[in-house]
Amino acid sequence: MSKNKDIAKPYNIFNVFTGEEEAVNLDLMSANVKSENVEEVIDVKDMKPVITRDPKEAIAILFDVSGSMGTGFFNEPDLKRIGAVKSFF
């Protein structure tokens, strides 16, 4: 999978049936799999796709970059707390 500059279909995926890459919109593709009714509207002013359905859930990740994250991670002398977080993600 790779990205492209087409705002309506911003990702290229490999189609195993045709053996070629094709541009797709992953939001619309996932909506079709879940049998949801999704309508795509492109706002020409902002040139960004607008999906007209509310998300069922959202995931937010917050990184603590305060000074305390520079201290050691438990008893590991070479690993800082921020390094452990970065390794996890």
mmCIF file as gemmi writes it, N, C-alpha and C atoms, coordinates in Angstrom:
data_model
loop_
_atom_site.group_PDB
_atom_site.id
_atom_site.type_symbol
_atom_site.label_atom_id
_atom_site.label_alt_id
_atom_site.label_comp_id
_atom_site.label_asym_id
_atom_site.label_entity_id
_atom_site.label_seq_id
_atom_site.pdbx_PDB_ins_code
_atom_site.Cartn_x
_atom_site.Cartn_y
_atom_site.Cartn_z
_atom_site.occupancy
_atom_site.B_iso_or_equiv
_atom_site.pdbx_formal_charge
_atom_site.auth_seq_id
_atom_site.auth_asym_id
_atom_site.pdbx_PDB_model_num
ATOM 1 N N . MET Axp A 1 ? 0.847 -1.165 0 1 0 ? 1 A 1
ATOM 2 C CA . MET Axp A 1 ? 0 0 0 1 0 ? 1 A 1
ATOM 3 C C . MET Axp A 1 ? 0.895 1.231 0 1 0 ? 1 A 1
ATOM 4 N N . SER Axp A 2 ? 0.48 2.254 -0.736 1 0 ? 2 A 1
ATOM 5 C CA . SER Axp A 2 ? 1.212 3.513 -0.774 1 0 ? 2 A 1
ATOM 6 C C . SER Axp A 2 ? 0.23 4.656 -0.944 1 0 ? 2 A 1
ATOM 7 N N . LYS Axp A 3 ? 0.694 5.87 -0.706 1 0 ? 3 A 1
ATOM 8 C CA . LYS Axp A 3 ? -0.159 7.045 -0.847 1 0 ? 3 A 1
ATOM 9 C C . LYS Axp A 3 ? 0.045 7.677 -2.224 1 0 ? 3 A 1
ATOM 10 N N . ASN Axp A 4 ? -0.997 8.387 -2.689 1 0 ? 4 A 1
ATOM 11 C CA . ASN Axp A 4 ? -0.87 9.153 -3.915 1 0 ? 4 A 1
ATOM 12 C C . ASN Axp A 4 ? -1.497 10.528 -3.702 1 0 ? 4 A 1
ATOM 13 N N . LYS Axp A 5 ? -1.503 11.373 -4.728 1 0 ? 5 A 1
ATOM 14 C CA . LYS Axp A 5 ? -1.98 12.748 -4.585 1 0 ? 5 A 1
ATOM 15 C C . LYS Axp A 5 ? -3.445 12.936 -4.955 1 0 ? 5 A 1
ATOM 16 N N . ASP Axp A 6 ? -4.139 11.894 -5.328 1 0 ? 6 A 1
ATOM 17 C CA . ASP Axp A 6 ? -5.558 11.991 -5.681 1 0 ? 6 A 1
ATOM 18 C C . ASP Axp A 6 ? -6.367 12.08 -4.396 1 0 ? 6 A 1
ATOM 19 N N . ILE Axp A 7 ? -7.018 13.237 -4.137 1 0 ? 7 A 1
ATOM 20 C CA . ILE Axp A 7 ? -7.719 13.408 -2.873 1 0 ? 7 A 1
ATOM 21 C C . ILE Axp A 7 ? -8.971 12.539 -2.774 1 0 ? 7 A 1
ATOM 22 N N . ALA Axp A 8 ? -9.553 12.168 -3.875 1 0 ? 8 A 1
ATOM 23 C CA . ALA Axp A 8 ? -10.734 11.309 -3.844 1 0 ? 8 A 1
ATOM 24 C C . ALA Axp A 8 ? -10.359 9.859 -3.544 1 0 ? 8 A 1
ATOM 25 N N . LYS Axp A 9 ? -9.198 9.427 -4.008 1 0 ? 9 A 1
ATOM 26 C CA . LYS Axp A 9 ? -8.705 8.064 -3.792 1 0 ? 9 A 1
ATOM 27 C C . LYS Axp A 9 ? -7.227 8.145 -3.414 1 0 ? 9 A 1
ATOM 28 N N . PRO Axp A 10 ? -6.928 8.491 -2.134 1 0 ? 10 A 1
ATOM 29 C CA . PRO Axp A 10 ? -5.557 8.823 -1.756 1 0 ? 10 A 1
ATOM 30 C C . PRO Axp A 10 ? -4.601 7.65 -1.52 1 0 ? 10 A 1
ATOM 31 N N . TYR Axp A 11 ? -5.053 6.414 -1.645 1 0 ? 11 A 1
ATOM 32 C CA . TYR Axp A 11 ? -4.171 5.269 -1.393 1 0 ? 11 A 1
ATOM 33 C C . TYR Axp A 11 ? -4.146 4.329 -2.585 1 0 ? 11 A 1
ATOM 34 N N . ASN Axp A 12 ? -2.98 3.755 -2.832 1 0 ? 12 A 1
ATOM 35 C CA . ASN Axp A 12 ? -2.828 2.715 -3.841 1 0 ? 12 A 1
ATOM 36 C C . ASN Axp A 12 ? -2.729 1.383 -3.119 1 0 ? 12 A 1
ATOM 37 N N . ILE Axp A 13 ? -3.499 0.409 -3.578 1 0 ? 13 A 1
ATOM 38 C CA . ILE Axp A 13 ? -3.395 -0.937 -3.02 1 0 ? 13 A 1
ATOM 39 C C . ILE Axp A 13 ? -3.158 -1.915 -4.163 1 0 ? 13 A 1
ATOM 40 N N . PHE Axp A 14 ? -2.615 -3.056 -3.836 1 0 ? 14 A 1
ATOM 41 C CA . PHE Axp A 14 ? -2.365 -4.095 -4.824 1 0 ? 14 A 1
ATOM 42 C C . PHE Axp A 14 ? -3.598 -4.979 -4.914 1 0 ? 14 A 1
ATOM 43 N N . ASN Axp A 15 ? -4.182 -5.031 -6.088 1 0 ? 15 A 1
ATOM 44 C CA . ASN Axp A 15 ? -5.351 -5.864 -6.324 1 0 ? 15 A 1
ATOM 45 C C . ASN Axp A 15 ? -4.864 -7.256 -6.715 1 0 ? 15 A 1
ATOM 46 N N . VAL Axp A 16 ? -5.107 -8.225 -5.861 1 0 ? 16 A 1
ATOM 47 C CA . VAL Axp A 16 ? -4.61 -9.58 -6.112 1 0 ? 16 A 1
ATOM 48 C C . VAL Axp A 16 ? -5.325 -10.252 -7.275 1 0 ? 16 A 1
ATOM 49 N N . PHE Axp A 17 ? -6.512 -9.775 -7.622 1 0 ? 17 A 1
ATOM 50 C CA . PHE Axp A 17 ? -7.254 -10.387 -8.721 1 0 ? 17 A 1
ATOM 51 C C . PHE Axp A 17 ? -6.727 -9.942 -10.077 1 0 ? 17 A 1
ATOM 52 N N . THR Axp A 18 ? -6.345 -8.656 -10.192 1 0 ? 18 A 1
ATOM 53 C CA . THR Axp A 18 ? -5.838 -8.148 -11.469 1 0 ? 18 A 1
ATOM 54 C C . THR Axp A 18 ? -4.319 -8.137 -11.54 1 0 ? 18 A 1
ATOM 55 N N . GLY Axp A 19 ? -3.646 -8.191 -10.373 1 0 ? 19 A 1
ATOM 56 C CA . GLY Axp A 19 ? -2.19 -8.147 -10.346 1 0 ? 19 A 1
ATOM 57 C C . GLY Axp A 19 ? -1.638 -6.744 -10.532 1 0 ? 19 A 1
ATOM 58 N N . GLU Axp A 20 ? -2.478 -5.735 -10.361 1 0 ? 20 A 1
ATOM 59 C CA . GLU Axp A 20 ? -2.049 -4.345 -10.545 1 0 ? 20 A 1
ATOM 60 C C . GLU Axp A 20 ? -2.432 -3.509 -9.332 1 0 ? 20 A 1
ATOM 61 N N . GLU Axp A 21 ? -1.745 -2.343 -9.201 1 0 ? 21 A 1
ATOM 62 C CA . GLU Axp A 21 ? -2.118 -1.395 -8.156 1 0 ? 21 A 1
ATOM 63 C C . GLU Axp A 21 ? -3.315 -0.582 -8.624 1 0 ? 21 A 1
ATOM 64 N N . GLU Axp A 22 ? -4.195 -0.231 -7.678 1 0 ? 22 A 1
ATOM 65 C CA . GLU Axp A 22 ? -5.305 0.647 -8.02 1 0 ? 22 A 1
ATOM 66 C C . GLU Axp A 22 ? -5.532 1.639 -6.887 1 0 ? 22 A 1
ATOM 67 N N . ALA Axp A 23 ? -5.99 2.83 -7.245 1 0 ? 23 A 1
ATOM 68 C CA . ALA Axp A 23 ? -6.248 3.884 -6.277 1 0 ? 23 A 1
ATOM 69 C C . ALA Axp A 23 ? -7.598 3.645 -5.62 1 0 ? 23 A 1
ATOM 70 N N . VAL Axp A 24 ? -7.648 3.792 -4.288 1 0 ? 24 A 1
ATOM 71 C CA . VAL Axp A 24 ? -8.885 3.575 -3.549 1 0 ? 24 A 1
ATOM 72 C C . VAL Axp A 24 ? -9.011 4.604 -2.43 1 0 ? 24 A 1
ATOM 73 N N . ASN Axp A 25 ? -10.243 4.768 -1.94 1 0 ? 25 A 1
ATOM 74 C CA . ASN Axp A 25 ? -10.517 5.55 -0.744 1 0 ? 25 A 1
ATOM 75 C C . ASN Axp A 25 ? -10.815 4.528 0.352 1 0 ? 25 A 1
ATOM 76 N N . LEU Axp A 26 ? -9.925 4.42 1.339 1 0 ? 26 A 1
ATOM 77 C CA . LEU Axp A 26 ? -10.065 3.392 2.357 1 0 ? 26 A 1
ATOM 78 C C . LEU Axp A 26 ? -11.312 3.577 3.215 1 0 ? 26 A 1
ATOM 79 N N . ASP Axp A 27 ? -11.743 4.842 3.44 1 0 ? 27 A 1
ATOM 80 C CA . ASP Axp A 27 ? -12.965 5.069 4.205 1 0 ? 27 A 1
ATOM 81 C C . ASP Axp A 27 ? -14.17 4.477 3.481 1 0 ? 27 A 1
ATOM 82 N N . LEU Axp A 28 ? -14.253 4.733 2.181 1 0 ? 28 A 1
ATOM 83 C CA . LEU Axp A 28 ? -15.374 4.195 1.412 1 0 ? 28 A 1
ATOM 84 C C . LEU Axp A 28 ? -15.279 2.679 1.285 1 0 ? 28 A 1
ATOM 85 N N . MET Axp A 29 ? -14.055 2.179 1.154 1 0 ? 29 A 1
ATOM 86 C CA . MET Axp A 29 ? -13.872 0.736 1.031 1 0 ? 29 A 1
ATOM 87 C C . MET Axp A 29 ? -14.311 0.041 2.32 1 0 ? 29 A 1
ATOM 88 N N . SER Axp A 30 ? -13.924 0.578 3.475 1 0 ? 30 A 1
ATOM 89 C CA . SER Axp A 30 ? -14.317 -0.05 4.742 1 0 ? 30 A 1
ATOM 90 C C . SER Axp A 30 ? -15.812 0.091 4.975 1 0 ? 30 A 1
ATOM 91 N N . ALA Axp A 31 ? -16.4 1.196 4.543 1 0 ? 31 A 1
ATOM 92 C CA . ALA Axp A 31 ? -17.843 1.369 4.696 1 0 ? 31 A 1
ATOM 93 C C . ALA Axp A 31 ? -18.598 0.346 3.861 1 0 ? 31 A 1
ATOM 94 N N . ASN Axp A 32 ? -18.083 0.022 2.676 1 0 ? 32 A 1
ATOM 95 C CA . ASN Axp A 32 ? -18.737 -0.98 1.835 1 0 ? 32 A 1
ATOM 96 C C . ASN Axp A 32 ? -18.668 -2.359 2.466 1 0 ? 32 A 1
ATOM 97 N N . VAL Axp A 33 ? -17.587 -2.653 3.137 1 0 ? 33 A 1
ATOM 98 C CA . VAL Axp A 33 ? -17.448 -3.948 3.788 1 0 ? 33 A 1
ATOM 99 C C . VAL Axp A 33 ? -18.446 -4.065 4.927 1 0 ? 33 A 1
ATOM 100 N N . LYS Axp A 34 ? -18.678 -2.96 5.642 1 0 ? 34 A 1
ATOM 101 C CA . LYS Axp A 34 ? -19.611 -2.977 6.766 1 0 ? 34 A 1
ATOM 102 C C . LYS Axp A 34 ? -21.05 -2.723 6.328 1 0 ? 34 A 1
ATOM 103 N N . SER Axp A 35 ? -21.283 -2.553 5.042 1 0 ? 35 A 1
ATOM 104 C CA . SER Axp A 35 ? -22.607 -2.306 4.486 1 0 ? 35 A 1
ATOM 105 C C . SER Axp A 35 ? -23.254 -1.035 5.032 1 0 ? 35 A 1
ATOM 106 N N . GLU Axp A 36 ? -22.441 0 5.236 1 0 ? 36 A 1
ATOM 107 C CA . GLU Axp A 36 ? -22.976 1.284 5.677 1 0 ? 36 A 1
ATOM 108 C C . GLU Axp A 36 ? -23.241 2.15 4.458 1 0 ? 36 A 1
ATOM 109 N N . ASN Axp A 37 ? -24.186 3.042 4.573 1 0 ? 37 A 1
ATOM 110 C CA . ASN Axp A 37 ? -24.432 4.004 3.516 1 0 ? 37 A 1
ATOM 111 C C . ASN Axp A 37 ? -23.536 5.205 3.749 1 0 ? 37 A 1
ATOM 112 N N . VAL Axp A 38 ? -22.584 5.419 2.865 1 0 ? 38 A 1
ATOM 113 C CA . VAL Axp A 38 ? -21.633 6.506 2.997 1 0 ? 38 A 1
ATOM 114 C C . VAL Axp A 38 ? -21.651 7.311 1.714 1 0 ? 38 A 1
ATOM 115 N N . GLU Axp A 39 ? -21.708 8.602 1.868 1 0 ? 39 A 1
ATOM 116 C CA . GLU Axp A 39 ? -21.683 9.483 0.709 1 0 ? 39 A 1
ATOM 117 C C . GLU Axp A 39 ? -20.452 10.359 0.822 1 0 ? 39 A 1
ATOM 118 N N . GLU Axp A 40 ? -19.665 10.428 -0.236 1 0 ? 40 A 1
ATOM 119 C CA . GLU Axp A 40 ? -18.456 11.245 -0.215 1 0 ? 40 A 1
ATOM 120 C C . GLU Axp A 40 ? -18.733 12.556 -0.934 1 0 ? 40 A 1
ATOM 121 N N . VAL Axp A 41 ? -18.357 13.641 -0.269 1 0 ? 41 A 1
ATOM 122 C CA . VAL Axp A 41 ? -18.5 14.97 -0.851 1 0 ? 41 A 1
ATOM 123 C C . VAL Axp A 41 ? -17.137 15.634 -0.781 1 0 ? 41 A 1
ATOM 124 N N . ILE Axp A 42 ? -16.642 16.149 -1.893 1 0 ? 42 A 1
ATOM 125 C CA . ILE Axp A 42 ? -15.347 16.822 -1.906 1 0 ? 42 A 1
ATOM 126 C C . ILE Axp A 42 ? -15.576 18.315 -1.89 1 0 ? 42 A 1
ATOM 127 N N . ASP Axp A 43 ? -15.039 18.965 -0.849 1 0 ? 43 A 1
ATOM 128 C CA . ASP Axp A 43 ? -15.128 20.406 -0.721 1 0 ? 43 A 1
ATOM 129 C C . ASP Axp A 43 ? -14.01 21.02 -1.555 1 0 ? 43 A 1
ATOM 130 N N . VAL Axp A 44 ? -14.344 21.64 -2.671 1 0 ? 44 A 1
ATOM 131 C CA . VAL Axp A 44 ? -13.349 22.153 -3.617 1 0 ? 44 A 1
ATOM 132 C C . VAL Axp A 44 ? -12.535 23.287 -3.003 1 0 ? 44 A 1
ATOM 133 N N . LYS Axp A 45 ? -13.125 24.059 -2.098 1 0 ? 45 A 1
ATOM 134 C CA . LYS Axp A 45 ? -12.396 25.17 -1.477 1 0 ? 45 A 1
ATOM 135 C C . LYS Axp A 45 ? -11.2 24.672 -0.68 1 0 ? 45 A 1
ATOM 136 N N . ASP Axp A 46 ? -11.397 23.655 0.117 1 0 ? 46 A 1
ATOM 137 C CA . ASP Axp A 46 ? -10.32 23.133 0.955 1 0 ? 46 A 1
ATOM 138 C C . ASP Axp A 46 ? -9.559 21.995 0.282 1 0 ? 46 A 1
ATOM 139 N N . MET Axp A 47 ? -10.126 21.441 -0.771 1 0 ? 47 A 1
ATOM 140 C CA . MET Axp A 47 ? -9.546 20.308 -1.49 1 0 ? 47 A 1
ATOM 141 C C . MET Axp A 47 ? -9.277 19.131 -0.55 1 0 ? 47 A 1
ATOM 142 N N . LYS Axp A 48 ? -10.213 18.885 0.364 1 0 ? 48 A 1
ATOM 143 C CA . LYS Axp A 48 ? -10.111 17.748 1.258 1 0 ? 48 A 1
ATOM 144 C C . LYS Axp A 48 ? -11.401 16.942 1.155 1 0 ? 48 A 1
ATOM 145 N N . PRO Axp A 49 ? -11.303 15.609 1.188 1 0 ? 49 A 1
ATOM 146 C CA . PRO Axp A 49 ? -12.532 14.829 1.179 1 0 ? 49 A 1
ATOM 147 C C . PRO Axp A 49 ? -13.276 14.994 2.501 1 0 ? 49 A 1
ATOM 148 N N . VAL Axp A 50 ? -14.582 15.05 2.429 1 0 ? 50 A 1
ATOM 149 C CA . VAL Axp A 50 ? -15.423 15.165 3.605 1 0 ? 50 A 1
ATOM 150 C C . VAL Axp A 50 ? -16.315 13.93 3.643 1 0 ? 50 A 1
ATOM 151 N N . ILE Axp A 51 ? -16.219 13.165 4.704 1 0 ? 51 A 1
ATOM 152 C CA . ILE Axp A 51 ? -17.032 11.974 4.845 1 0 ? 51 A 1
ATOM 153 C C . ILE Axp A 51 ? -18.272 12.362 5.651 1 0 ? 51 A 1
ATOM 154 N N . THR Axp A 52 ? -19.442 12.042 5.139 1 0 ? 52 A 1
ATOM 155 C CA . THR Axp A 52 ? -20.686 12.503 5.75 1 0 ? 52 A 1
ATOM 156 C C . THR Axp A 52 ? -21.294 11.464 6.69 1 0 ? 52 A 1
ATOM 157 N N . ARG Axp A 53 ? -20.456 10.83 7.475 1 0 ? 53 A 1
ATOM 158 C CA . ARG Axp A 53 ? -20.959 9.92 8.502 1 0 ? 53 A 1
ATOM 159 C C . ARG Axp A 53 ? -20.174 10.173 9.781 1 0 ? 53 A 1
ATOM 160 N N . ASP Axp A 54 ? -20.833 10.028 10.9 1 0 ? 54 A 1
ATOM 161 C CA . ASP Axp A 54 ? -20.179 10.217 12.193 1 0 ? 54 A 1
ATOM 162 C C . ASP Axp A 54 ? -19.379 8.974 12.537 1 0 ? 54 A 1
ATOM 163 N N . PRO Axp A 55 ? -18.178 9.146 13.091 1 0 ? 55 A 1
ATOM 164 C CA . PRO Axp A 55 ? -17.415 7.962 13.499 1 0 ? 55 A 1
ATOM 165 C C . PRO Axp A 55 ? -18.06 7.297 14.703 1 0 ? 55 A 1
ATOM 166 N N . LYS Axp A 56 ? -17.945 5.99 14.773 1 0 ? 56 A 1
ATOM 167 C CA . LYS Axp A 56 ? -18.494 5.258 15.906 1 0 ? 56 A 1
ATOM 168 C C . LYS Axp A 56 ? -17.584 5.362 17.123 1 0 ? 56 A 1
ATOM 169 N N . GLU Axp A 57 ? -16.294 5.556 16.881 1 0 ? 57 A 1
ATOM 170 C CA . GLU Axp A 57 ? -15.351 5.718 17.974 1 0 ? 57 A 1
ATOM 171 C C . GLU Axp A 57 ? -14.143 6.488 17.46 1 0 ? 57 A 1
ATOM 172 N N . ALA Axp A 58 ? -13.392 7.045 18.385 1 0 ? 58 A 1
ATOM 173 C CA . ALA Axp A 58 ? -12.174 7.775 18.038 1 0 ? 58 A 1
ATOM 174 C C . ALA Axp A 58 ? -11.074 7.334 18.985 1 0 ? 58 A 1
ATOM 175 N N . ILE Axp A 59 ? -9.868 7.291 18.482 1 0 ? 59 A 1
ATOM 176 C CA . ILE Axp A 59 ? -8.723 6.905 19.294 1 0 ? 59 A 1
ATOM 177 C C . ILE Axp A 59 ? -7.782 8.097 19.356 1 0 ? 59 A 1
ATOM 178 N N . ALA Axp A 60 ? -7.408 8.486 20.569 1 0 ? 60 A 1
ATOM 179 C CA . ALA Axp A 60 ? -6.471 9.585 20.763 1 0 ? 60 A 1
ATOM 180 C C . ALA Axp A 60 ? -5.268 9.056 21.531 1 0 ? 60 A 1
ATOM 181 N N . ILE Axp A 61 ? -4.087 9.464 21.109 1 0 ? 61 A 1
ATOM 182 C CA . ILE Axp A 61 ? -2.856 9.063 21.777 1 0 ? 61 A 1
ATOM 183 C C . ILE Axp A 61 ? -2.167 10.322 22.259 1 0 ? 61 A 1
ATOM 184 N N . LEU Axp A 62 ? -1.836 10.357 23.526 1 0 ? 62 A 1
ATOM 185 C CA . LEU Axp A 62 ? -1.197 11.508 24.146 1 0 ? 62 A 1
ATOM 186 C C . LEU Axp A 62 ? 0.185 11.085 24.624 1 0 ? 62 A 1
ATOM 187 N N . PHE Axp A 63 ? 1.212 11.831 24.21 1 0 ? 63 A 1
ATOM 188 C CA . PHE Axp A 63 ? 2.577 11.57 24.641 1 0 ? 63 A 1
ATOM 189 C C . PHE Axp A 63 ? 2.972 12.583 25.698 1 0 ? 63 A 1
ATOM 190 N N . ASP Axp A 64 ? 3.45 12.113 26.819 1 0 ? 64 A 1
ATOM 191 C CA . ASP Axp A 64 ? 3.983 12.975 27.867 1 0 ? 64 A 1
ATOM 192 C C . ASP Axp A 64 ? 5.442 13.256 27.52 1 0 ? 64 A 1
ATOM 193 N N . VAL Axp A 65 ? 5.772 14.499 27.256 1 0 ? 65 A 1
ATOM 194 C CA . VAL Axp A 65 ? 7.15 14.857 26.91 1 0 ? 65 A 1
ATOM 195 C C . VAL Axp A 65 ? 7.762 15.757 27.983 1 0 ? 65 A 1
ATOM 196 N N . SER Axp A 66 ? 7.233 15.663 29.2 1 0 ? 66 A 1
ATOM 197 C CA . SER Axp A 66 ? 7.769 16.468 30.29 1 0 ? 66 A 1
ATOM 198 C C . SER Axp A 66 ? 9.145 15.946 30.695 1 0 ? 66 A 1
ATOM 199 N N . GLY Axp A 67 ? 9.789 16.663 31.57 1 0 ? 67 A 1
ATOM 200 C CA . GLY Axp A 67 ? 11.138 16.309 32.013 1 0 ? 67 A 1
ATOM 201 C C . GLY Axp A 67 ? 11.221 14.962 32.696 1 0 ? 67 A 1
ATOM 202 N N . SER Axp A 68 ? 10.138 14.55 33.354 1 0 ? 68 A 1
ATOM 203 C CA . SER Axp A 68 ? 10.167 13.263 34.051 1 0 ? 68 A 1
ATOM 204 C C . SER Axp A 68 ? 10.298 12.087 33.092 1 0 ? 68 A 1
ATOM 205 N N . MET Axp A 69 ? 9.955 12.256 31.826 1 0 ? 69 A 1
ATOM 206 C CA . MET Axp A 69 ? 10.052 11.166 30.858 1 0 ? 69 A 1
ATOM 207 C C . MET Axp A 69 ? 11.502 10.899 30.456 1 0 ? 69 A 1
ATOM 208 N N . GLY Axp A 70 ? 12.417 11.792 30.867 1 0 ? 70 A 1
ATOM 209 C CA . GLY Axp A 70 ? 13.838 11.583 30.589 1 0 ? 70 A 1
ATOM 210 C C . GLY Axp A 70 ? 14.514 10.722 31.643 1 0 ? 70 A 1
ATOM 211 N N . THR Axp A 71 ? 13.794 10.351 32.702 1 0 ? 71 A 1
ATOM 212 C CA . THR Axp A 71 ? 14.381 9.5 33.734 1 0 ? 71 A 1
ATOM 213 C C . THR Axp A 71 ? 14.377 8.048 33.282 1 0 ? 71 A 1
ATOM 214 N N . GLY Axp A 72 ? 15.073 7.22 34.029 1 0 ? 72 A 1
ATOM 215 C CA . GLY Axp A 72 ? 15.211 5.817 33.663 1 0 ? 72 A 1
ATOM 216 C C . GLY Axp A 72 ? 13.91 5.052 33.719 1 0 ? 72 A 1
ATOM 217 N N . PHE Axp A 73 ? 13.831 4.034 32.882 1 0 ? 73 A 1
ATOM 218 C CA . PHE Axp A 73 ? 12.66 3.16 32.829 1 0 ? 73 A 1
ATOM 219 C C . PHE Axp A 73 ? 12.928 1.974 33.747 1 0 ? 73 A 1
ATOM 220 N N . PHE Axp A 74 ? 12.279 1.948 34.913 1 0 ? 74 A 1
ATOM 221 C CA . PHE Axp A 74 ? 12.475 0.937 35.951 1 0 ? 74 A 1
ATOM 222 C C . PHE Axp A 74 ? 13.969 0.767 36.232 1 0 ? 74 A 1
ATOM 223 N N . ASN Axp A 75 ? 14.486 -0.42 36.139 1 0 ? 75 A 1
ATOM 224 C CA . ASN Axp A 75 ? 15.901 -0.661 36.471 1 0 ? 75 A 1
ATOM 225 C C . ASN Axp A 75 ? 16.777 -0.787 35.235 1 0 ? 75 A 1
ATOM 226 N N . GLU Axp A 76 ? 16.318 -0.263 34.108 1 0 ? 76 A 1
ATOM 227 C CA . GLU Axp A 76 ? 17.09 -0.344 32.865 1 0 ? 76 A 1
ATOM 228 C C . GLU Axp A 76 ? 17.96 0.903 32.748 1 0 ? 76 A 1
ATOM 229 N N . PRO Axp A 77 ? 19.265 0.802 32.891 1 0 ? 77 A 1
ATOM 230 C CA . PRO Axp A 77 ? 20.12 1.999 32.885 1 0 ? 77 A 1
ATOM 231 C C . PRO Axp A 77 ? 20.21 2.695 31.519 1 0 ? 77 A 1
ATOM 232 N N . ASP Axp A 78 ? 20.053 1.957 30.435 1 0 ? 78 A 1
ATOM 233 C CA . ASP Axp A 78 ? 20.204 2.548 29.101 1 0 ? 78 A 1
ATOM 234 C C . ASP Axp A 78 ? 18.881 2.953 28.472 1 0 ? 78 A 1
ATOM 235 N N . LEU Axp A 79 ? 17.759 2.733 29.142 1 0 ? 79 A 1
ATOM 236 C CA . LEU Axp A 79 ? 16.453 3.009 28.548 1 0 ? 79 A 1
ATOM 237 C C . LEU Axp A 79 ? 15.721 4.074 29.365 1 0 ? 79 A 1
ATOM 238 N N . LYS Axp A 80 ? 15.354 5.148 28.689 1 0 ? 80 A 1
ATOM 239 C CA . LYS Axp A 80 ? 14.581 6.221 29.319 1 0 ? 80 A 1
ATOM 240 C C . LYS Axp A 80 ? 13.095 5.936 29.125 1 0 ? 80 A 1
ATOM 241 N N . ARG Axp A 81 ? 12.262 6.572 29.944 1 0 ? 81 A 1
ATOM 242 C CA . ARG Axp A 81 ? 10.81 6.365 29.841 1 0 ? 81 A 1
ATOM 243 C C . ARG Axp A 81 ? 10.292 6.738 28.452 1 0 ? 81 A 1
ATOM 244 N N . ILE Axp A 82 ? 10.747 7.867 27.919 1 0 ? 82 A 1
ATOM 245 C CA . ILE Axp A 82 ? 10.278 8.294 26.581 1 0 ? 82 A 1
ATOM 246 C C . ILE Axp A 82 ? 10.716 7.297 25.516 1 0 ? 82 A 1
ATOM 247 N N . GLY Axp A 83 ? 11.889 6.688 25.701 1 0 ? 83 A 1
ATOM 248 C CA . GLY Axp A 83 ? 12.364 5.666 24.761 1 0 ? 83 A 1
ATOM 249 C C . GLY Axp A 83 ? 11.479 4.429 24.788 1 0 ? 83 A 1
ATOM 250 N N . ALA Axp A 84 ? 11.006 4.071 25.981 1 0 ? 84 A 1
ATOM 251 C CA . ALA Axp A 84 ? 10.105 2.919 26.093 1 0 ? 84 A 1
ATOM 252 C C . ALA Axp A 84 ? 8.775 3.21 25.399 1 0 ? 84 A 1
ATOM 253 N N . VAL Axp A 85 ? 8.273 4.427 25.566 1 0 ? 85 A 1
ATOM 254 C CA . VAL Axp A 85 ? 7.016 4.806 24.893 1 0 ? 85 A 1
ATOM 255 C C . VAL Axp A 85 ? 7.201 4.791 23.382 1 0 ? 85 A 1
ATOM 256 N N . LYS Axp A 86 ? 8.296 5.364 22.904 1 0 ? 86 A 1
ATOM 257 C CA . LYS Axp A 86 ? 8.555 5.379 21.46 1 0 ? 86 A 1
ATOM 258 C C . LYS Axp A 86 ? 8.691 3.965 20.915 1 0 ? 86 A 1
ATOM 259 N N . SER Axp A 87 ? 9.347 3.091 21.669 1 0 ? 87 A 1
ATOM 260 C CA . SER Axp A 87 ? 9.485 1.701 21.223 1 0 ? 87 A 1
ATOM 261 C C . SER Axp A 87 ? 8.146 0.993 21.148 1 0 ? 87 A 1
ATOM 262 N N . PHE Axp A 88 ? 7.275 1.315 22.094 1 0 ? 88 A 1
ATOM 263 C CA . PHE Axp A 88 ? 5.953 0.697 22.096 1 0 ? 88 A 1
ATOM 264 C C . PHE Axp A 88 ? 5.173 1.072 20.844 1 0 ? 88 A 1
ATOM 265 N N . PHE Axp A 89 ? 5.254 2.334 20.432 1 0 ? 89 A 1
ATOM 266 C CA . PHE Axp A 89 ? 4.51 2.773 19.254 1 0 ? 89 A 1
ATOM 267 C C . PHE Axp A 89 ? 5.344 2.621 18.009 1 0 ? 89 A 1
